[in-house]
Amino acid sequence: MFGTGKDPNDMSDAELKEHPMVVVGNPDEVIRKLEQIERAGIDQAICFKQAGRIPHSNIMKSYELMGRHVLPHFNPQKAAAVS
């Protein structure tokens, strides 16, 4: 449980997406959630992707999407230098 009174394993995807400290979704959803967290004054995040029984290929795809879409959004100068 993390402040919801529910075990995260029993929560729906929609419930998890609404939790203030859970960041899941497509790249645009992840960017919006991280922007909310940033506005709250948090300037660092830890990504934990190996939760549950997520297949390795899905984890790697998630990292690829983070690197291609999410990280450049928060550091556009560095992304332009790498391109």
mmCIF file of the N, C-alpha and C atoms, coordinates in Angstrom:
data_MODEL
# 
_entry.id   MODEL 
# 
loop_
_atom_site.group_PDB 
_atom_site.id 
_atom_site.type_symbol 
_atom_site.label_atom_id 
_atom_site.label_alt_id 
_atom_site.label_comp_id 
_atom_site.label_asym_id 
_atom_site.label_entity_id 
_atom_site.label_seq_id 
_atom_site.pdbx_PDB_ins_code 
_atom_site.Cartn_x 
_atom_site.Cartn_y 
_atom_site.Cartn_z 
_atom_site.occupancy 
_atom_site.B_iso_or_equiv 
_atom_site.pdbx_formal_charge 
_atom_site.auth_seq_id 
_atom_site.auth_comp_id 
_atom_site.auth_asym_id 
_atom_site.auth_atom_id 
_atom_site.pdbx_PDB_model_num 
ATOM 1   N N  . MET A 1 1  ? 0.837  -1.190 0.000   1.00 0.00 ? 1  MET A N  1 
ATOM 2   C CA . MET A 1 1  ? 0.000  0.000  0.000   1.00 0.00 ? 1  MET A CA 1 
ATOM 3   C C  . MET A 1 1  ? 0.877  1.245  0.000   1.00 0.00 ? 1  MET A C  1 
ATOM 4   N N  . PHE A 1 2  ? 0.473  2.249  -0.729  1.00 0.00 ? 2  PHE A N  1 
ATOM 5   C CA . PHE A 1 2  ? 1.220  3.504  -0.719  1.00 0.00 ? 2  PHE A CA 1 
ATOM 6   C C  . PHE A 1 2  ? 0.281  4.694  -0.687  1.00 0.00 ? 2  PHE A C  1 
ATOM 7   N N  . GLY A 1 3  ? -0.410 4.833  0.422   1.00 0.00 ? 3  GLY A N  1 
ATOM 8   C CA . GLY A 1 3  ? -1.246 5.992  0.638   1.00 0.00 ? 3  GLY A CA 1 
ATOM 9   C C  . GLY A 1 3  ? -2.638 5.900  0.036   1.00 0.00 ? 3  GLY A C  1 
ATOM 10  N N  . THR A 1 4  ? -2.994 4.775  -0.528  1.00 0.00 ? 4  THR A N  1 
ATOM 11  C CA . THR A 1 4  ? -4.314 4.634  -1.128  1.00 0.00 ? 4  THR A CA 1 
ATOM 12  C C  . THR A 1 4  ? -5.218 3.733  -0.308  1.00 0.00 ? 4  THR A C  1 
ATOM 13  N N  . GLY A 1 5  ? -4.634 2.982  0.604   1.00 0.00 ? 5  GLY A N  1 
ATOM 14  C CA . GLY A 1 5  ? -5.399 1.996  1.342   1.00 0.00 ? 5  GLY A CA 1 
ATOM 15  C C  . GLY A 1 5  ? -5.574 0.711  0.563   1.00 0.00 ? 5  GLY A C  1 
ATOM 16  N N  . LYS A 1 6  ? -4.992 0.656  -0.634  1.00 0.00 ? 6  LYS A N  1 
ATOM 17  C CA . LYS A 1 6  ? -5.093 -0.533 -1.482  1.00 0.00 ? 6  LYS A CA 1 
ATOM 18  C C  . LYS A 1 6  ? -3.705 -1.054 -1.800  1.00 0.00 ? 6  LYS A C  1 
ATOM 19  N N  . ASP A 1 7  ? -3.636 -2.344 -2.010  1.00 0.00 ? 7  ASP A N  1 
ATOM 20  C CA . ASP A 1 7  ? -2.415 -2.956 -2.511  1.00 0.00 ? 7  ASP A CA 1 
ATOM 21  C C  . ASP A 1 7  ? -2.305 -2.563 -3.986  1.00 0.00 ? 7  ASP A C  1 
ATOM 22  N N  . PRO A 1 8  ? -1.140 -2.056 -4.443  1.00 0.00 ? 8  PRO A N  1 
ATOM 23  C CA . PRO A 1 8  ? -0.998 -1.661 -5.848  1.00 0.00 ? 8  PRO A CA 1 
ATOM 24  C C  . PRO A 1 8  ? -1.343 -2.786 -6.825  1.00 0.00 ? 8  PRO A C  1 
ATOM 25  N N  . ASN A 1 9  ? -1.156 -4.038 -6.414  1.00 0.00 ? 9  ASN A N  1 
ATOM 26  C CA . ASN A 1 9  ? -1.495 -5.163 -7.283  1.00 0.00 ? 9  ASN A CA 1 
ATOM 27  C C  . ASN A 1 9  ? -3.002 -5.272 -7.523  1.00 0.00 ? 9  ASN A C  1 
ATOM 28  N N  . ASP A 1 10 ? -3.791 -4.669 -6.649  1.00 0.00 ? 10 ASP A N  1 
ATOM 29  C CA . ASP A 1 10 ? -5.242 -4.727 -6.771  1.00 0.00 ? 10 ASP A CA 1 
ATOM 30  C C  . ASP A 1 10 ? -5.830 -3.475 -7.426  1.00 0.00 ? 10 ASP A C  1 
ATOM 31  N N  . MET A 1 11 ? -4.985 -2.539 -7.807  1.00 0.00 ? 11 MET A N  1 
ATOM 32  C CA . MET A 1 11 ? -5.455 -1.288 -8.390  1.00 0.00 ? 11 MET A CA 1 
ATOM 33  C C  . MET A 1 11 ? -5.564 -1.410 -9.909  1.00 0.00 ? 11 MET A C  1 
ATOM 34  N N  . SER A 1 12 ? -6.545 -0.756 -10.463 1.00 0.00 ? 12 SER A N  1 
ATOM 35  C CA . SER A 1 12 ? -6.706 -0.735 -11.914 1.00 0.00 ? 12 SER A CA 1 
ATOM 36  C C  . SER A 1 12 ? -5.644 0.183  -12.522 1.00 0.00 ? 12 SER A C  1 
ATOM 37  N N  . ASP A 1 13 ? -5.455 0.073  -13.823 1.00 0.00 ? 13 ASP A N  1 
ATOM 38  C CA . ASP A 1 13 ? -4.520 0.967  -14.515 1.00 0.00 ? 13 ASP A CA 1 
ATOM 39  C C  . ASP A 1 13 ? -4.930 2.427  -14.302 1.00 0.00 ? 13 ASP A C  1 
ATOM 40  N N  . ALA A 1 14 ? -6.217 2.702  -14.383 1.00 0.00 ? 14 ALA A N  1 
ATOM 41  C CA . ALA A 1 14 ? -6.705 4.074  -14.203 1.00 0.00 ? 14 ALA A CA 1 
ATOM 42  C C  . ALA A 1 14 ? -6.377 4.590  -12.796 1.00 0.00 ? 14 ALA A C  1 
ATOM 43  N N  . GLU A 1 15 ? -6.552 3.740  -11.785 1.00 0.00 ? 15 GLU A N  1 
ATOM 44  C CA . GLU A 1 15 ? -6.231 4.146  -10.410 1.00 0.00 ? 15 GLU A CA 1 
ATOM 45  C C  . GLU A 1 15 ? -4.739 4.412  -10.251 1.00 0.00 ? 15 GLU A C  1 
ATOM 46  N N  . LEU A 1 16 ? -3.909 3.557  -10.840 1.00 0.00 ? 16 LEU A N  1 
ATOM 47  C CA . LEU A 1 16 ? -2.470 3.767  -10.752 1.00 0.00 ? 16 LEU A CA 1 
ATOM 48  C C  . LEU A 1 16 ? -2.066 5.070  -11.434 1.00 0.00 ? 16 LEU A C  1 
ATOM 49  N N  . LYS A 1 17 ? -2.654 5.359  -12.594 1.00 0.00 ? 17 LYS A N  1 
ATOM 50  C CA . LYS A 1 17 ? -2.321 6.591  -13.317 1.00 0.00 ? 17 LYS A CA 1 
ATOM 51  C C  . LYS A 1 17 ? -2.669 7.835  -12.508 1.00 0.00 ? 17 LYS A C  1 
ATOM 52  N N  . GLU A 1 18 ? -3.697 7.747  -11.667 1.00 0.00 ? 18 GLU A N  1 
ATOM 53  C CA . GLU A 1 18 ? -4.117 8.901  -10.863 1.00 0.00 ? 18 GLU A CA 1 
ATOM 54  C C  . GLU A 1 18 ? -3.254 9.109  -9.619  1.00 0.00 ? 18 GLU A C  1 
ATOM 55  N N  . HIS A 1 19 ? -2.517 8.098  -9.201  1.00 0.00 ? 19 HIS A N  1 
ATOM 56  C CA . HIS A 1 19 ? -1.697 8.232  -7.995  1.00 0.00 ? 19 HIS A CA 1 
ATOM 57  C C  . HIS A 1 19 ? -0.600 9.265  -8.252  1.00 0.00 ? 19 HIS A C  1 
ATOM 58  N N  . PRO A 1 20 ? -0.385 10.204 -7.336  1.00 0.00 ? 20 PRO A N  1 
ATOM 59  C CA . PRO A 1 20 ? 0.584  11.285 -7.583  1.00 0.00 ? 20 PRO A CA 1 
ATOM 60  C C  . PRO A 1 20 ? 2.038  10.835 -7.725  1.00 0.00 ? 20 PRO A C  1 
ATOM 61  N N  . MET A 1 21 ? 2.376  9.661  -7.223  1.00 0.00 ? 21 MET A N  1 
ATOM 62  C CA . MET A 1 21 ? 3.774  9.229  -7.296  1.00 0.00 ? 21 MET A CA 1 
ATOM 63  C C  . MET A 1 21 ? 4.000  8.064  -8.258  1.00 0.00 ? 21 MET A C  1 
ATOM 64  N N  . VAL A 1 22 ? 2.996  7.740  -9.056  1.00 0.00 ? 22 VAL A N  1 
ATOM 65  C CA . VAL A 1 22 ? 3.129  6.675  -10.048 1.00 0.00 ? 22 VAL A CA 1 
ATOM 66  C C  . VAL A 1 22 ? 3.100  7.330  -11.423 1.00 0.00 ? 22 VAL A C  1 
ATOM 67  N N  . VAL A 1 23 ? 4.112  7.028  -12.222 1.00 0.00 ? 23 VAL A N  1 
ATOM 68  C CA . VAL A 1 23 ? 4.204  7.601  -13.564 1.00 0.00 ? 23 VAL A CA 1 
ATOM 69  C C  . VAL A 1 23 ? 4.165  6.453  -14.566 1.00 0.00 ? 23 VAL A C  1 
ATOM 70  N N  . VAL A 1 24 ? 3.033  6.315  -15.245 1.00 0.00 ? 24 VAL A N  1 
ATOM 71  C CA . VAL A 1 24 ? 2.857  5.273  -16.247 1.00 0.00 ? 24 VAL A CA 1 
ATOM 72  C C  . VAL A 1 24 ? 2.092  5.858  -17.423 1.00 0.00 ? 24 VAL A C  1 
ATOM 73  N N  . GLY A 1 25 ? 2.246  5.229  -18.574 1.00 0.00 ? 25 GLY A N  1 
ATOM 74  C CA . GLY A 1 25 ? 1.482  5.645  -19.733 1.00 0.00 ? 25 GLY A CA 1 
ATOM 75  C C  . GLY A 1 25 ? 2.348  5.813  -20.957 1.00 0.00 ? 25 GLY A C  1 
ATOM 76  N N  . ASN A 1 26 ? 1.766  6.404  -21.995 1.00 0.00 ? 26 ASN A N  1 
ATOM 77  C CA . ASN A 1 26 ? 2.526  6.666  -23.213 1.00 0.00 ? 26 ASN A CA 1 
ATOM 78  C C  . ASN A 1 26 ? 3.453  7.859  -22.961 1.00 0.00 ? 26 ASN A C  1 
ATOM 79  N N  . PRO A 1 27 ? 4.386  8.152  -23.865 1.00 0.00 ? 27 PRO A N  1 
ATOM 80  C CA . PRO A 1 27 ? 5.330  9.242  -23.614 1.00 0.00 ? 27 PRO A CA 1 
ATOM 81  C C  . PRO A 1 27 ? 4.677  10.580 -23.253 1.00 0.00 ? 27 PRO A C  1 
ATOM 82  N N  . ASP A 1 28 ? 3.582  10.939 -23.917 1.00 0.00 ? 28 ASP A N  1 
ATOM 83  C CA . ASP A 1 28 ? 2.923  12.209 -23.590 1.00 0.00 ? 28 ASP A CA 1 
ATOM 84  C C  . ASP A 1 28 ? 2.354  12.209 -22.175 1.00 0.00 ? 28 ASP A C  1 
ATOM 85  N N  . GLU A 1 29 ? 1.773  11.083 -21.763 1.00 0.00 ? 29 GLU A N  1 
ATOM 86  C CA . GLU A 1 29 ? 1.245  10.980 -20.403 1.00 0.00 ? 29 GLU A CA 1 
ATOM 87  C C  . GLU A 1 29 ? 2.367  11.050 -19.375 1.00 0.00 ? 29 GLU A C  1 
ATOM 88  N N  . VAL A 1 30 ? 3.480  10.403 -19.674 1.00 0.00 ? 30 VAL A N  1 
ATOM 89  C CA . VAL A 1 30 ? 4.623  10.414 -18.761 1.00 0.00 ? 30 VAL A CA 1 
ATOM 90  C C  . VAL A 1 30 ? 5.184  11.835 -18.647 1.00 0.00 ? 30 VAL A C  1 
ATOM 91  N N  . ILE A 1 31 ? 5.306  12.531 -19.765 1.00 0.00 ? 31 ILE A N  1 
ATOM 92  C CA . ILE A 1 31 ? 5.795  13.910 -19.740 1.00 0.00 ? 31 ILE A CA 1 
ATOM 93  C C  . ILE A 1 31 ? 4.882  14.781 -18.883 1.00 0.00 ? 31 ILE A C  1 
ATOM 94  N N  . ARG A 1 32 ? 3.561  14.682 -19.089 1.00 0.00 ? 32 ARG A N  1 
ATOM 95  C CA . ARG A 1 32 ? 2.621  15.505 -18.301 1.00 0.00 ? 32 ARG A CA 1 
ATOM 96  C C  . ARG A 1 32 ? 2.745  15.216 -16.809 1.00 0.00 ? 32 ARG A C  1 
ATOM 97  N N  . LYS A 1 33 ? 2.867  13.948 -16.452 1.00 0.00 ? 33 LYS A N  1 
ATOM 98  C CA . LYS A 1 33 ? 2.963  13.591 -15.035 1.00 0.00 ? 33 LYS A CA 1 
ATOM 99  C C  . LYS A 1 33 ? 4.276  14.097 -14.447 1.00 0.00 ? 33 LYS A C  1 
ATOM 100 N N  . LEU A 1 34 ? 5.376  13.934 -15.190 1.00 0.00 ? 34 LEU A N  1 
ATOM 101 C CA . LEU A 1 34 ? 6.663  14.419 -14.691 1.00 0.00 ? 34 LEU A CA 1 
ATOM 102 C C  . LEU A 1 34 ? 6.683  15.942 -14.592 1.00 0.00 ? 34 LEU A C  1 
ATOM 103 N N  . GLU A 1 35 ? 5.975  16.629 -15.470 1.00 0.00 ? 35 GLU A N  1 
ATOM 104 C CA . GLU A 1 35 ? 5.868  18.091 -15.353 1.00 0.00 ? 35 GLU A CA 1 
ATOM 105 C C  . GLU A 1 35 ? 5.133  18.475 -14.081 1.00 0.00 ? 35 GLU A C  1 
ATOM 106 N N  . GLN A 1 36 ? 4.092  17.733 -13.716 1.00 0.00 ? 36 GLN A N  1 
ATOM 107 C CA . GLN A 1 36 ? 3.382  17.988 -12.453 1.00 0.00 ? 36 GLN A CA 1 
ATOM 108 C C  . GLN A 1 36 ? 4.325  17.799 -11.271 1.00 0.00 ? 36 GLN A C  1 
ATOM 109 N N  . ILE A 1 37 ? 5.091  16.737 -11.316 1.00 0.00 ? 37 ILE A N  1 
ATOM 110 C CA . ILE A 1 37 ? 6.036  16.456 -10.237 1.00 0.00 ? 37 ILE A CA 1 
ATOM 111 C C  . ILE A 1 37 ? 7.097  17.556 -10.179 1.00 0.00 ? 37 ILE A C  1 
ATOM 112 N N  . GLU A 1 38 ? 7.566  17.997 -11.341 1.00 0.00 ? 38 GLU A N  1 
ATOM 113 C CA . GLU A 1 38 ? 8.563  19.074 -11.402 1.00 0.00 ? 38 GLU A CA 1 
ATOM 114 C C  . GLU A 1 38 ? 7.994  20.367 -10.811 1.00 0.00 ? 38 GLU A C  1 
ATOM 115 N N  . ARG A 1 39 ? 6.740  20.692 -11.130 1.00 0.00 ? 39 ARG A N  1 
ATOM 116 C CA . ARG A 1 39 ? 6.115  21.907 -10.580 1.00 0.00 ? 39 ARG A CA 1 
ATOM 117 C C  . ARG A 1 39 ? 6.003  21.844 -9.058  1.00 0.00 ? 39 ARG A C  1 
ATOM 118 N N  . ALA A 1 40 ? 5.959  20.639 -8.521  1.00 0.00 ? 40 ALA A N  1 
ATOM 119 C CA . ALA A 1 40 ? 5.893  20.476 -7.067  1.00 0.00 ? 40 ALA A CA 1 
ATOM 120 C C  . ALA A 1 40 ? 7.270  20.669 -6.418  1.00 0.00 ? 40 ALA A C  1 
ATOM 121 N N  . GLY A 1 41 ? 8.298  20.884 -7.251  1.00 0.00 ? 41 GLY A N  1 
ATOM 122 C CA . GLY A 1 41 ? 9.639  21.148 -6.716  1.00 0.00 ? 41 GLY A CA 1 
ATOM 123 C C  . GLY A 1 41 ? 10.573 19.955 -6.717  1.00 0.00 ? 41 GLY A C  1 
ATOM 124 N N  . ILE A 1 42 ? 10.145 18.846 -7.263  1.00 0.00 ? 42 ILE A N  1 
ATOM 125 C CA . ILE A 1 42 ? 10.995 17.657 -7.320  1.00 0.00 ? 42 ILE A CA 1 
ATOM 126 C C  . ILE A 1 42 ? 11.807 17.723 -8.607  1.00 0.00 ? 42 ILE A C  1 
ATOM 127 N N  . ASP A 1 43 ? 13.126 17.600 -8.481  1.00 0.00 ? 43 ASP A N  1 
ATOM 128 C CA . ASP A 1 43 ? 13.976 17.748 -9.672  1.00 0.00 ? 43 ASP A CA 1 
ATOM 129 C C  . ASP A 1 43 ? 14.738 16.474 -10.033 1.00 0.00 ? 43 ASP A C  1 
ATOM 130 N N  . GLN A 1 44 ? 14.419 15.372 -9.381  1.00 0.00 ? 44 GLN A N  1 
ATOM 131 C CA . GLN A 1 44 ? 15.031 14.095 -9.726  1.00 0.00 ? 44 GLN A CA 1 
ATOM 132 C C  . GLN A 1 44 ? 13.989 12.996 -9.565  1.00 0.00 ? 44 GLN A C  1 
ATOM 133 N N  . ALA A 1 45 ? 14.094 11.980 -10.412 1.00 0.00 ? 45 ALA A N  1 
ATOM 134 C CA . ALA A 1 45 ? 13.165 10.852 -10.329 1.00 0.00 ? 45 ALA A CA 1 
ATOM 135 C C  . ALA A 1 45 ? 13.941 9.558  -10.533 1.00 0.00 ? 45 ALA A C  1 
ATOM 136 N N  . ILE A 1 46 ? 13.481 8.527  -9.913  1.00 0.00 ? 46 ILE A N  1 
ATOM 137 C CA . ILE A 1 46 ? 14.047 7.194  -10.097 1.00 0.00 ? 46 ILE A CA 1 
ATOM 138 C C  . ILE A 1 46 ? 13.020 6.374  -10.868 1.00 0.00 ? 46 ILE A C  1 
ATOM 139 N N  . CYS A 1 47 ? 13.454 5.777  -11.953 1.00 0.00 ? 47 CYS A N  1 
ATOM 140 C CA . CYS A 1 47 ? 12.557 4.952  -12.757 1.00 0.00 ? 47 CYS A CA 1 
ATOM 141 C C  . CYS A 1 47 ? 12.749 3.492  -12.379 1.00 0.00 ? 47 CYS A C  1 
ATOM 142 N N  . PHE A 1 48 ? 11.689 2.893  -11.897 1.00 0.00 ? 48 PHE A N  1 
ATOM 143 C CA . PHE A 1 48 ? 11.708 1.480  -11.528 1.00 0.00 ? 48 PHE A CA 1 
ATOM 144 C C  . PHE A 1 48 ? 10.819 0.763  -12.523 1.00 0.00 ? 48 PHE A C  1 
ATOM 145 N N  . LYS A 1 49 ? 11.413 0.022  -13.423 1.00 0.00 ? 49 LYS A N  1 
ATOM 146 C CA . LYS A 1 49 ? 10.663 -0.586 -14.510 1.00 0.00 ? 49 LYS A CA 1 
ATOM 147 C C  . LYS A 1 49 ? 10.557 -2.102 -14.404 1.00 0.00 ? 49 LYS A C  1 
ATOM 148 N N  . GLN A 1 50 ? 11.287 -2.715 -13.517 1.00 0.00 ? 50 GLN A N  1 
ATOM 149 C CA . GLN A 1 50 ? 11.294 -4.176 -13.439 1.00 0.00 ? 50 GLN A CA 1 
ATOM 150 C C  . GLN A 1 50 ? 10.288 -4.681 -12.412 1.00 0.00 ? 50 GLN A C  1 
ATOM 151 N N  . ALA A 1 51 ? 9.121  -4.094 -12.381 1.00 0.00 ? 51 ALA A N  1 
ATOM 152 C CA . ALA A 1 51 ? 8.120  -4.475 -11.386 1.00 0.00 ? 51 ALA A CA 1 
ATOM 153 C C  . ALA A 1 51 ? 7.278  -5.643 -11.886 1.00 0.00 ? 51 ALA A C  1 
ATOM 154 N N  . GLY A 1 52 ? 6.959  -6.525 -10.995 1.00 0.00 ? 52 GLY A N  1 
ATOM 155 C CA . GLY A 1 52 ? 6.071  -7.625 -11.349 1.00 0.00 ? 52 GLY A CA 1 
ATOM 156 C C  . GLY A 1 52 ? 6.663  -8.554 -12.384 1.00 0.00 ? 52 GLY A C  1 
ATOM 157 N N  . ARG A 1 53 ? 5.815  -8.962 -13.286 1.00 0.00 ? 53 ARG A N  1 
ATOM 158 C CA . ARG A 1 53 ? 6.223  -9.940 -14.300 1.00 0.00 ? 53 ARG A CA 1 
ATOM 159 C C  . ARG A 1 53 ? 6.253  -9.312 -15.688 1.00 0.00 ? 53 ARG A C  1 
ATOM 160 N N  . ILE A 1 54 ? 6.743  -8.102 -15.767 1.00 0.00 ? 54 ILE A N  1 
ATOM 161 C CA . ILE A 1 54 ? 6.827  -7.407 -17.048 1.00 0.00 ? 54 ILE A CA 1 
ATOM 162 C C  . ILE A 1 54 ? 7.918  -8.072 -17.880 1.00 0.00 ? 54 ILE A C  1 
ATOM 163 N N  . PRO A 1 55 ? 7.605  -8.484 -19.109 1.00 0.00 ? 55 PRO A N  1 
ATOM 164 C CA . PRO A 1 55 ? 8.623  -9.118 -19.956 1.00 0.00 ? 55 PRO A CA 1 
ATOM 165 C C  . PRO A 1 55 ? 9.785  -8.172 -20.252 1.00 0.00 ? 55 PRO A C  1 
ATOM 166 N N  . HIS A 1 56 ? 10.974 -8.745 -20.357 1.00 0.00 ? 56 HIS A N  1 
ATOM 167 C CA . HIS A 1 56 ? 12.181 -7.960 -20.608 1.00 0.00 ? 56 HIS A CA 1 
ATOM 168 C C  . HIS A 1 56 ? 12.034 -7.089 -21.853 1.00 0.00 ? 56 HIS A C  1 
ATOM 169 N N  . SER A 1 57 ? 11.422 -7.617 -22.903 1.00 0.00 ? 57 SER A N  1 
ATOM 170 C CA . SER A 1 57 ? 11.268 -6.840 -24.140 1.00 0.00 ? 57 SER A CA 1 
ATOM 171 C C  . SER A 1 57 ? 10.412 -5.592 -23.904 1.00 0.00 ? 57 SER A C  1 
ATOM 172 N N  . ASN A 1 58 ? 9.412  -5.682 -23.038 1.00 0.00 ? 58 ASN A N  1 
ATOM 173 C CA . ASN A 1 58 ? 8.589  -4.508 -22.717 1.00 0.00 ? 58 ASN A CA 1 
ATOM 174 C C  . ASN A 1 58 ? 9.383  -3.475 -21.928 1.00 0.00 ? 58 ASN A C  1 
ATOM 175 N N  . ILE A 1 59 ? 10.219 -3.943 -21.025 1.00 0.00 ? 59 ILE A N  1 
ATOM 176 C CA . ILE A 1 59 ? 11.059 -3.035 -20.242 1.00 0.00 ? 59 ILE A CA 1 
ATOM 177 C C  . ILE A 1 59 ? 12.010 -2.290 -21.167 1.00 0.00 ? 59 ILE A C  1 
ATOM 178 N N  . MET A 1 60 ? 12.622 -3.005 -22.092 1.00 0.00 ? 60 MET A N  1 
ATOM 179 C CA . MET A 1 60 ? 13.564 -2.369 -23.020 1.00 0.00 ? 60 MET A CA 1 
ATOM 180 C C  . MET A 1 60 ? 12.849 -1.366 -23.925 1.00 0.00 ? 60 MET A C  1 
ATOM 181 N N  . LYS A 1 61 ? 11.644 -1.674 -24.367 1.00 0.00 ? 61 LYS A N  1 
ATOM 182 C CA . LYS A 1 61 ? 10.855 -0.738 -25.181 1.00 0.00 ? 61 LYS A CA 1 
ATOM 183 C C  . LYS A 1 61 ? 10.539 0.517  -24.380 1.00 0.00 ? 61 LYS A C  1 
ATOM 184 N N  . SER A 1 62 ? 10.238 0.340  -23.106 1.00 0.00 ? 62 SER A N  1 
ATOM 185 C CA . SER A 1 62 ? 9.957  1.481  -22.243 1.00 0.00 ? 62 SER A CA 1 
ATOM 186 C C  . SER A 1 62 ? 11.183 2.392  -22.127 1.00 0.00 ? 62 SER A C  1 
ATOM 187 N N  . TYR A 1 63 ? 12.348 1.788  -21.933 1.00 0.00 ? 63 TYR A N  1 
ATOM 188 C CA . TYR A 1 63 ? 13.578 2.594  -21.876 1.00 0.00 ? 63 TYR A CA 1 
ATOM 189 C C  . TYR A 1 63 ? 13.814 3.321  -23.195 1.00 0.00 ? 63 TYR A C  1 
ATOM 190 N N  . GLU A 1 64 ? 13.554 2.650  -24.300 1.00 0.00 ? 64 GLU A N  1 
ATOM 191 C CA . GLU A 1 64 ? 13.731 3.274  -25.616 1.00 0.00 ? 64 GLU A CA 1 
ATOM 192 C C  . GLU A 1 64 ? 12.808 4.490  -25.757 1.00 0.00 ? 64 GLU A C  1 
ATOM 193 N N  . LEU A 1 65 ? 11.542 4.346  -25.362 1.00 0.00 ? 65 LEU A N  1 
ATOM 194 C CA . LEU A 1 65 ? 10.596 5.457  -25.446 1.00 0.00 ? 65 LEU A CA 1 
ATOM 195 C C  . LEU A 1 65 ? 10.994 6.601  -24.525 1.00 0.00 ? 65 LEU A C  1 
ATOM 196 N N  . MET A 1 66 ? 11.479 6.263  -23.335 1.00 0.00 ? 66 MET A N  1 
ATOM 197 C CA . MET A 1 66 ? 11.938 7.312  -22.412 1.00 0.00 ? 66 MET A CA 1 
ATOM 198 C C  . MET A 1 66 ? 13.089 8.106  -23.031 1.00 0.00 ? 66 MET A C  1 
ATOM 199 N N  . GLY A 1 67 ? 14.053 7.380  -23.613 1.00 0.00 ? 67 GLY A N  1 
ATOM 200 C CA . GLY A 1 67 ? 15.209 8.037  -24.192 1.00 0.00 ? 67 GLY A CA 1 
ATOM 201 C C  . GLY A 1 67 ? 14.885 8.848  -25.428 1.00 0.00 ? 67 GLY A C  1 
ATOM 202 N N  . ARG A 1 68 ? 13.962 8.371  -26.223 1.00 0.00 ? 68 ARG A N  1 
ATOM 203 C CA . ARG A 1 68 ? 13.630 9.039  -27.479 1.00 0.00 ? 68 ARG A CA 1 
ATOM 204 C C  . ARG A 1 68 ? 12.678 10.219 -27.287 1.00 0.00 ? 68 ARG A C  1 
ATOM 205 N N  . HIS A 1 69 ? 11.722 10.119 -26.348 1.00 0.00 ? 69 HIS A N  1 
ATOM 206 C CA . HIS A 1 69 ? 10.669 11.126 -26.249 1.00 0.00 ? 69 HIS A CA 1 
ATOM 207 C C  . HIS A 1 69 ? 10.648 11.919 -24.942 1.00 0.00 ? 69 HIS A C  1 
ATOM 208 N N  . VAL A 1 70 ? 10.844 11.242 -23.820 1.00 0.00 ? 70 VAL A N  1 
ATOM 209 C CA . VAL A 1 70 ? 10.649 11.889 -22.531 1.00 0.00 ? 70 VAL A CA 1 
ATOM 210 C C  . VAL A 1 70 ? 11.881 12.685 -22.103 1.00 0.00 ? 70 VAL A C  1 
ATOM 211 N N  . LEU A 1 71 ? 13.037 12.056 -22.090 1.00 0.00 ? 71 LEU A N  1 
ATOM 212 C CA . LEU A 1 71 ? 14.244 12.755 -21.635 1.00 0.00 ? 71 LEU A CA 1 
ATOM 213 C C  . LEU A 1 71 ? 14.558 13.998 -22.467 1.00 0.00 ? 71 LEU A C  1 
ATOM 214 N N  . PRO A 1 72 ? 14.461 13.949 -23.800 1.00 0.00 ? 72 PRO A N  1 
ATOM 215 C CA . PRO A 1 72 ? 14.728 15.174 -24.575 1.00 0.00 ? 72 PRO A CA 1 
ATOM 216 C C  . PRO A 1 72 ? 13.773 16.318 -24.229 1.00 0.00 ? 72 PRO A C  1 
ATOM 217 N N  . HIS A 1 73 ? 12.567 16.002 -23.823 1.00 0.00 ? 73 HIS A N  1 
ATOM 218 C CA . HIS A 1 73 ? 11.614 17.044 -23.439 1.00 0.00 ? 73 HIS A CA 1 
ATOM 219 C C  . HIS A 1 73 ? 12.139 17.864 -22.262 1.00 0.00 ? 73 HIS A C  1 
ATOM 220 N N  . PHE A 1 74 ? 12.827 17.205 -21.345 1.00 0.00 ? 74 PHE A N  1 
ATOM 221 C CA . PHE A 1 74 ? 13.310 17.880 -20.146 1.00 0.00 ? 74 PHE A CA 1 
ATOM 222 C C  . PHE A 1 74 ? 14.731 18.428 -20.290 1.00 0.00 ? 74 PHE A C  1 
ATOM 223 N N  . ASN A 1 75 ? 15.433 18.061 -21.354 1.00 0.00 ? 75 ASN A N  1 
ATOM 224 C CA . ASN A 1 75 ? 16.791 18.569 -21.589 1.00 0.00 ? 75 ASN A CA 1 
ATOM 225 C C  . ASN A 1 75 ? 17.001 18.741 -23.087 1.00 0.00 ? 75 ASN A C  1 
ATOM 226 N N  . PRO A 1 76 ? 16.286 19.715 -23.713 1.00 0.00 ? 76 PRO A N  1 
ATOM 227 C CA . PRO A 1 76 ? 16.339 19.838 -25.172 1.00 0.00 ? 76 PRO A CA 1 
ATOM 228 C C  . PRO A 1 76 ? 17.725 20.190 -25.723 1.00 0.00 ? 76 PRO A C  1 
ATOM 229 N N  . GLN A 1 77 ? 18.523 20.958 -24.985 1.00 0.00 ? 77 GLN A N  1 
ATOM 230 C CA . GLN A 1 77 ? 19.859 21.311 -25.485 1.00 0.00 ? 77 GLN A CA 1 
ATOM 231 C C  . GLN A 1 77 ? 20.736 20.084 -25.629 1.00 0.00 ? 77 GLN A C  1 
ATOM 232 N N  . LYS A 1 78 ? 20.714 19.232 -24.646 1.00 0.00 ? 78 LYS A N  1 
ATOM 233 C CA . LYS A 1 78 ? 21.534 18.020 -24.697 1.00 0.00 ? 78 LYS A CA 1 
ATOM 234 C C  . LYS A 1 78 ? 21.018 17.084 -25.788 1.00 0.00 ? 78 LYS A C  1 
ATOM 235 N N  . ALA A 1 79 ? 19.712 16.991 -25.952 1.00 0.00 ? 79 ALA A N  1 
ATOM 236 C CA . ALA A 1 79 ? 19.151 16.126 -26.982 1.00 0.00 ? 79 ALA A CA 1 
ATOM 237 C C  . ALA A 1 79 ? 19.558 16.605 -28.370 1.00 0.00 ? 79 ALA A C  1 
ATOM 238 N N  . ALA A 1 80 ? 19.594 17.913 -28.573 1.00 0.00 ? 80 ALA A N  1 
ATOM 239 C CA . ALA A 1 80 ? 20.003 18.456 -29.875 1.00 0.00 ? 80 ALA A CA 1 
ATOM 240 C C  . ALA A 1 80 ? 21.458 18.152 -30.150 1.00 0.00 ? 80 ALA A C  1 
ATOM 241 N N  . ALA A 1 81 ? 22.299 18.160 -29.126 1.00 0.00 ? 81 ALA A N  1 
ATOM 242 C CA . ALA A 1 81 ? 23.735 17.876 -29.305 1.00 0.00 ? 81 ALA A CA 1 
ATOM 243 C C  . ALA A 1 81 ? 23.957 16.428 -29.664 1.00 0.00 ? 81 ALA A C  1 
ATOM 244 N N  . VAL A 1 82 ? 23.123 15.533 -29.189 1.00 0.00 ? 82 VAL A N  1 
ATOM 245 C CA . VAL A 1 82 ? 23.277 14.106 -29.457 1.00 0.00 ? 82 VAL A CA 1 
ATOM 246 C C  . VAL A 1 82 ? 22.750 13.743 -30.845 1.00 0.00 ? 82 VAL A C  1 
ATOM 247 N N  . SER A 1 83 ? 21.734 14.443 -31.318 1.00 0.00 ? 83 SER A N  1 
ATOM 248 C CA . SER A 1 83 ? 21.100 14.124 -32.612 1.00 0.00 ? 83 SER A CA 1 
ATOM 249 C C  . SER A 1 83 ? 22.022 14.271 -33.784 1.00 0.00 ? 83 SER A C  1 
# 
